[in-house]
Amino acid sequence: MIDPYVLRKDFPMYVNQVKMQGKPLVFLDNASTTFKPYSVEKAVLRYYETETSNSHRGDYDLCYNMDQEVLGTRKKLARFINASPEEIVFTSGTTSSLNLVAFGYGAKHLKAGDEILITQAEHASNVLPWFKVAEMTGAKIGYIPLDEEGKLTVENLKKTLTSETKIVAVAHVTNVLAHIAPIKEIAKLAHEHGAILVVDGAQSVPHIPTDVKDLDCDFLAFSGHKMLGPTGIGVLYGKYDLLCQTDPFMTGGGMNAKFDMCGDVGYLAPPMKFEAGTQNLEAIIGLGAAVDYLMGIGMDSVESHDDMLKRYCVEELEKTGMADIYNPTSKGAIVAFNIKGVFAQDAATFLNSRGIACRSGNHCAKILIDYLGVGATVRASFYLYNTKEDIDALVDAVRHGKEFLDAYF
């Protein structure tokens, strides 16, 4: 069981907000980014204060130590998702990881007439790269229909897969409706049709136990800043044989074995093949500390806490009679809603006036608008340090939001 009141002592944002404002911030925008514990902050500062050097660029102790730090974080991430260290590629985030797959693998292997399957619920980072690759290769984009609740189902995938499908690219947990896709079953179906499965794990890896061997996905992308780590660091997991078949998205120092004046170039083996230039070393160290923190708590506990908050939030919002909830049955740690009769951005501004941080808009899922039938929603998203009192503050604001906004406007 997670005690969020105890955990908040580990997070400087909570400690400092109390000092500055006299009351804690009600932060319900964790699907966008998360607060960082002191251990992550200290890990980043350690790089600057006692360990500053490059990695794989020098024959001296500081550089060797940094090599070991990077390898140590790679090994931690491998354990965290049950992969091998050589299958862990450092990127700048989920967007970078998905672009690497799209342009490094997709653009290389797709041809005219091939199909890339996505859904309407995908984030822009798992849509726009595929649009571009389809334009480059002559491949086509297909859509797996969502069911009446907005879920990706095995049955609808079966109806959509064809012999032309070469790539299926879907979110494990969608970033608006927060449905958890049956990735293991999707992988089995995709592989039976000769397709590879690319998974956007930005909203899943931070919240639920992830075992890539059990899921059998071919690629998995996720970001450090959504799982208590620094910004500017992310991960691409790929099955090693597929990484070997993927071209680097960027080239430069540190990823080549040789090159000469004739243009003869040899690349290092994965994962180094994809890590051109100086990496975000302080963020890699910080991400290692974030993984330590999450593993210390246990991802089963994180998932259970998220689930409790989600159910409580839906139940309490429904009692107000003032909220249109678009994902009451989903399992992810997100509630997408609108205050009845109030535009989403106005609602979020009102919530902010009461110290409540939520996101409003289309949440980078612009093709989901047609499915939802509304142009914007308010999104409340939870994490391990959120409390029932946070939900109560949100619910109380929703209960009175229309009265306030009617009077104001």
Residue pairs with C-beta under 8 A, 6 or more apart in sequence:
1 301
1 304
1 305
2 297
2 301
2 302
2 304
2 305
2 384
4 305
4 384
4 385
4 386
4 387
5 387
7 297
7 384
7 385
8 14
8 15
8 24
8 385
9 15
10 37
10 38
10 39
10 293
11 35
11 36
11 37
11 38
11 385
12 35
12 36
12 38
12 41
13 25
13 27
13 35
13 36
14 24
14 25
14 35
14 385
17 23
17 24
17 25
18 24
21 355
23 355
25 355
25 357
26 354
26 355
26 356
26 357
26 390
26 393
26 394
27 35
27 357
27 386
27 390
28 356
28 357
28 358
28 380
28 381
28 382
28 386
28 390
28 394
29 357
29 358
29 359
29 379
29 380
29 381
30 226
30 333
30 381
30 382
30 383
30 386
31 175
31 203
31 226
31 333
31 334
31 359
31 363
31 379
31 381
32 226
32 359
32 381
33 225
33 226
33 231
34 206
34 225
34 226
34 227
34 228
34 383
35 228
35 383
35 385
36 228
36 229
36 230
36 286
36 290
37 228
37 289
37 290
37 293
39 289
39 290
39 292
39 293
40 228
40 229
40 230
40 286
40 289
40 290
40 293
41 286
42 289
43 285
43 286
43 288
43 289
44 230
44 282
44 283
44 285
44 286
46 285
47 281
47 282
47 285
48 282
51 62
51 65
51 66
51 69
51 285
52 62
53 60
53 62
53 63
53 65
53 66
54 63
54 66
54 278
54 281
55 63
55 66
55 67
55 69
55 70
55 278
55 279
55 281
56 63
56 67
56 254
56 272
57 63
57 254
57 278
66 281
69 281
69 284
69 285
69 288
70 90
70 279
70 281
70 284
71 85
72 288
73 284
73 285
73 287
73 288
73 291
74 85
74 88
74 90
74 271
75 85
76 288
76 291
76 292
76 295
77 83
77 88
77 235
77 287
77 288
77 291
78 84
78 85
78 87
78 88
79 295
80 205
80 210
80 291
80 294
80 295
81 205
81 210
81 211
81 212
81 220
81 237
82 210
82 211
82 212
82 213
82 214
83 212
83 213
83 237
84 240
85 271
86 240
86 269
86 270
86 271
87 237
87 238
87 239
87 240
87 243
87 270
87 271
88 235
88 236
88 237
88 271
89 97
89 100
89 235
89 236
89 237
89 238
89 243
89 270
89 271
89 274
89 275
90 233
90 234
90 235
90 271
90 275
90 279
90 280
90 284
91 97
91 100
91 221
91 233
91 234
91 235
91 236
91 274
92 232
92 233
92 234
92 280
93 223
93 224
93 225
93 231
93 232
93 233
93 234
94 125
94 200
94 201
94 202
94 221
94 222
94 223
94 234
95 125
95 234
96 234
96 236
96 249
97 219
97 221
97 222
97 234
97 235
97 236
98 125
98 126
98 129
98 169
98 198
98 200
98 221
99 125
99 129
99 249
100 236
100 246
100 249
100 274
101 129
101 198
101 219
101 221
101 236
101 238
101 246
102 129
102 130
102 132
102 133
103 129
103 132
103 133
103 247
103 249
104 246
104 247
104 248
104 249
104 274
105 196
105 219
105 242
105 245
105 246
105 247
106 116
106 129
106 130
106 133
106 137
106 139
106 167
107 133
107 136
107 137
107 247
108 245
108 246
108 247
109 166
109 245
110 116
110 133
110 134
110 137
110 139
110 166
110 167
111 137
111 138
111 139
112 137
112 138
112 139
113 138
113 139
113 140
113 164
114 137
114 138
114 139
114 140
114 164
114 165
114 166
114 167
115 139
115 140
115 141
115 142
115 162
115 164
115 165
115 166
115 167
116 130
116 133
116 134
116 139
116 140
116 141
116 142
116 165
116 166
116 167
116 168
116 169
117 142
117 143
117 144
117 157
117 160
117 161
117 165
117 167
117 168
117 169
117 170
117 195
118 126
118 127
118 130
118 141
118 142
118 143
118 144
118 168
118 169
118 170
119 143
119 144
119 146
119 152
119 170
119 171
119 174
120 143
120 146
120 367
120 368
120 370
120 371
121 146
121 150
121 152
121 171
121 174
121 176
121 177
121 179
121 365
121 368
121 371
122 169
122 170
122 171
122 174
122 200
122 365
122 367
123 171
123 174
123 175
123 200
123 202
123 363
123 364
123 365
124 364
124 365
124 366
125 200
125 202
125 364
126 169
126 170
126 171
126 198
126 200
127 367
130 141
130 167
130 169
131 141
133 139
134 140
134 141
139 166
140 164
142 160
142 165
143 160
144 152
144 156
144 157
144 160
144 168
144 170
145 156
145 159
145 160
146 152
146 156
146 371
147 153
147 156
149 177
149 179
149 327
149 329
149 330
150 174
150 177
150 179
150 326
150 327
150 330
150 371
150 372
151 177
151 179
151 181
151 330
152 170
152 174
152 179
152 181
152 182
152 186
153 182
154 182
154 185
154 186
154 189
157 168
157 186
157 189
157 190
158 189
161 168
161 189
161 190
161 193
161 195
162 193
163 193
163 194
165 190
165 193
165 194
165 195
166 194
166 195
166 196
167 195
167 196
167 198
168 186
168 190
168 195
168 196
168 197
168 198
169 197
169 198
169 199
169 200
170 181
170 183
170 186
170 197
170 198
170 199
170 200
171 181
171 199
171 200
171 201
171 202
171 203
171 204
172 180
172 181
172 183
172 199
172 200
172 201
172 203
172 204
172 205
172 210
172 220
173 179
173 180
173 181
173 201
173 203
173 204
173 207
173 208
173 332
174 181
174 203
174 332
174 365
175 202
175 203
175 334
175 363
175 364
175 365
176 326
176 327
176 334
176 336
176 363
176 365
176 368
176 372
176 377
176 379
177 326
177 327
177 330
177 332
177 334
177 336
177 368
178 203
178 310
178 327
178 330
178 331
178 332
178 333
178 334
178 335
178 336
179 327
179 330
179 331
179 332
180 204
180 208
180 330
180 331
180 332
183 197
183 199
183 215
183 217
184 214
184 215
184 216
186 197
187 197
187 215
187 216
187 217
187 218
188 216
190 196
190 197
191 197
191 216
196 218
196 219
196 242
197 216
197 217
197 218
197 219
198 217
198 218
198 219
198 221
199 215
199 217
199 219
199 220
199 221
200 221
201 210
201 220
201 221
201 222
202 221
202 222
202 223
202 226
203 226
203 332
203 334
204 210
204 222
204 332
205 220
205 222
205 227
206 222
206 226
206 227
206 228
206 294
206 302
206 383
207 299
207 302
207 303
207 306
207 332
207 333
207 383
208 299
208 302
208 303
209 299
209 300
209 303
210 220
210 299
212 220
212 237
217 237
218 238
218 239
218 242
219 236
219 237
219 238
219 239
219 242
220 235
220 236
220 237
220 238
221 234
221 235
221 236
221 237
222 234
222 235
223 229
223 233
223 234
223 235
224 230
224 231
224 232
224 233
224 234
224 235
224 283
224 286
224 287
224 290
225 231
225 232
225 233
227 290
227 291
227 294
228 290
228 293
228 294
229 283
229 286
229 287
229 289
229 290
229 291
230 280
230 282
230 283
230 286
230 287
230 290
231 283
232 280
232 283
233 280
233 283
233 284
233 286
233 287
236 274
238 246
238 270
240 270
243 270
243 271
243 273
243 274
244 269
244 270
246 270
246 274
248 255
248 267
248 273
248 274
248 276
249 274
250 274
250 276
250 277
251 265
251 276
252 276
252 277
253 276
253 277
253 278
254 272
254 275
254 276
254 277
254 278
255 267
255 268
255 272
255 273
255 274
255 275
255 276
256 265
256 266
256 267
256 268
257 266
257 267
257 268
258 264
258 265
258 266
259 265
259 266
267 273
294 302
297 384
301 384
302 383
302 384
305 384
306 332
306 333
306 382
306 383
306 384
307 331
307 333
309 333
309 382
309 386
309 388
309 390
309 391
310 330
310 331
310 332
310 333
310 334
310 335
310 382
312 388
312 391
313 335
313 380
313 382
313 391
313 394
313 395
314 325
314 328
314 335
316 391
316 392
316 395
317 323
317 325
317 335
317 337
317 394
317 395
317 398
318 325
318 328
319 395
320 395
320 398
320 399
322 339
322 340
322 398
322 399
322 401
322 402
323 337
323 338
323 339
323 340
323 398
324 337
324 338
324 340
325 335
325 336
325 337
326 336
326 337
326 338
326 372
326 374
326 377
327 334
327 335
327 336
333 381
333 382
333 383
334 379
334 380
334 381
334 382
335 379
335 380
335 381
336 377
336 378
336 379
337 377
337 378
337 380
337 398
338 344
338 347
338 374
338 376
338 377
338 378
339 347
339 378
339 398
339 401
339 402
340 402
341 402
342 350
342 401
342 402
342 405
343 376
344 360
344 361
344 374
344 376
344 377
344 378
345 360
345 361
345 376
346 405
346 409
347 360
347 378
347 401
347 405
348 358
348 359
348 360
348 378
350 397
350 401
350 404
350 405
351 357
351 358
351 378
351 394
351 397
351 401
354 393
354 397
355 393
356 393
356 394
356 397
358 378
358 379
358 380
358 394
359 378
359 379
359 381
360 376
360 377
360 378
360 379
361 376
361 377
362 368
362 369
362 375
362 376
362 377
363 377
363 379
369 375
380 394
382 390
